[in-house]
Amino acid sequence: MKTIDELLSEGVAGKRVFVRADLNVPLDGTTITDDGRIRAVVPTVKALADAGARVIVASHLGRPKGAPDPAFSLAPAAARLGELLGADVAFAEDTVGTSAETAVSGLADGQVAVIENLRFNAGETSKDDAERAAFADRLAGLADVYVGDGFGAVHRKHASVFDLPKRLPHYAGYLIATEVGVLKKLTDDVRRPYVVALGGAKVSDKLAVIDQLLGKADRLLIGGGMAYTFLKAQGHEVGISLLQEDQIPAVKEYIERAEKNGVELVLPVDVLVAAEFPDLKTKAPANPTTVAADAIPADQEGLDIGPETRKLYASKLADAATVFWNGPMGVFEHPDYAEGTKAVAQALVDAPGFTVVGGGDSAAAVRTLGFDENAFGHISTGGGASLEYLEGKTLPGLAALED
């Protein structure tokens, strides 16, 4: 795929450049609680603006129902982008209507505008090719060139990700180029030992990537809510812990295949349990107890890996030449259940090799728990996109940029 450096070498002064970013940041009302994804696109936007382009930044935020919804407005993200750029950023209150046309036509060379949430238009996410194409046609009318830099959305066959690049000269931004380069180190050019730590709530979300990793990774560490389906598959009581009964047959097969393939599959040896889920708003003390992973009381719920598991996982990461981590080890949003996730993050910091935090909740946890982002080899902006790449899937947004 062509890169933004090639575009810059061709000259962009006076050109309208549409940047498909990923500004899908978490909001508390109108307050951004983690601006990592906005910061990630700044290098691309700044390079284009500095070169005299008229930059149109577009993104989705949340999952509105194909119509305007103030709760999902990109206005806070546009304001934050302006702060990070140190320049005024115009904001259009629609996607392809009068406000967007006015904002774009009002741009001078080197200026930036953000248009409203793409998902306020039903055509963005439509499964109907014609409806999607119609929206892409209107977006294309705003610009002369397309730059894809929203890695967190490249696994979606959406109008701004898949259809729009086909209508304009297209290039990959710095973020996408970096993300793809990192993922190649996890698939095509892997240094060993290669250790993967997977957490998060549902094992069903990770089955396809586990299937691939059983042929590539040297060790696979399992935590988070998904661990309890693995423990149940081994015949252990898991109490009222998160459990996907329908996934037990698949998990049993993976446990057997890991042994056959010589992949070290590591499960928790102890867990923190409580009778109920903690209050994440008040952060009231939860008073958990620690029990062996094969001795969870029937009326208790596992909410984090225990101290012995933290030590075990740290030891399994200590000699890793390559590490990929996706998914927290427990309910890290509550201080009583954050230590497992913190221990894995610290183990990545201490590991001698190339470490990748695979986006989503893992990236949020790193920032929430106060880690220096520069202590990791790479922090991805796209959890779902990263996982689908590792699964071996063709990502629509990358395929469109490669055409």
C-alpha positions, 0 to 999 in steps of 0.5 A: 500500500502507498504511504503518507510519505509518498503522498507528501513527496507528491505535494499536498498544498491546497488539496483536500485530504480526507483522513479516516481516523479513529477518534472513538474515545471513551466519554464520561458525559462530554469528558474524554477519559482516555485520549490515546486514540486522538493522540495516535492520529496527531502525527498524520494530521500534523504532517498533512497540515504542515505541508499545506493540505486542507485536512478533513478528519472523520471518525465514528464514536460509539454505536448510534443507530444511524441517526444523530445522537448528542451522546455520541457527538465528536465535538469533544474529540474535535476540541481535544484534537485542536488542543493537541495540534495547538491550532483551531479545528473547525467542527461540522455538525453533520457528515455530508450536509450543509455544515460539512460543506461549509466547514470544508470550503472554509478551510485554508491551506494547513487548516483542519476540520472534523466532521460529525460522527460518521455513524450518524448516517445509516449509510456508514454501517449499512450492509446494503452495498448501494446504500453504503456506496451512496454515502461514500460518494457524498463523502468523496465529494468533500475531498481530493485524496484519502488517507486511512489512519483509523486502524481500530476500524479497518476490520469493518466493511464500512463506507468510510473504511472500505468504499471511500478509498476506492473513489479517491487516490488513497494512502496509509497514514503513519498509524496504520503503517506502524500497526501493520508493521508491528503485526507482521512481527507477530505473524511473519517474523517472530522472535522466540520465545513468543508468549501471548497473554489473553484475558477479557470477559468472553472466551468466544471473542478469542476462540479464532485467535487461540486457534491460530496461536496454537500453531505459532505461540510458545506459551499462552497465558489465560486470564480474565473472565474467559479463564473460568471456561477453561477451568470448567473444561478441566472439571473444576467448580467455578461458582458464579464466575463468568462462564460460557457453557457452550464453548466448553467443547471447543476449549477442551479441544484447544487444551488437547491441541496445545499439549499435542503441539507443544504449546505451554497453556498456562491457567490461573492457579489461584483467584480472587473471589467475592459473592458479588460484582464490585461497584465500579462507580463508588469503588467501595471496598470489595473485600475479596478472598483468595482461593485455589483455582480448583477450589472456587466456592459455589456461591463466589465469583472469580474477579481477578487472578491471585498472587501466586498466578501473578508470580507464575505469569511474570515468570512465564513472561520473563524470558520472552523475545516477543509478547502480545497481550490482549485483555485484562486479567480481572476487573481492573477498573476496581482497585481491589481487582487491578493487581493481576492486570497490573502484574502482567503489564509490569511483566511486559515492561520488564520483559527483554523482548518486543512487547505489544499491548493489543488495544482495547481494554488492555491499552486502557488499563495501561493508562489507567494504572499509570504505566509509561506508554513508552515502556512498551514496544507498541500499544495498539489502537485497535483491539478487534482489528489486531485480533482479526489480523492475528486470526489471518482474516482479510481486513476490509480497510487494509484491503481497500488501501492495498488496491 
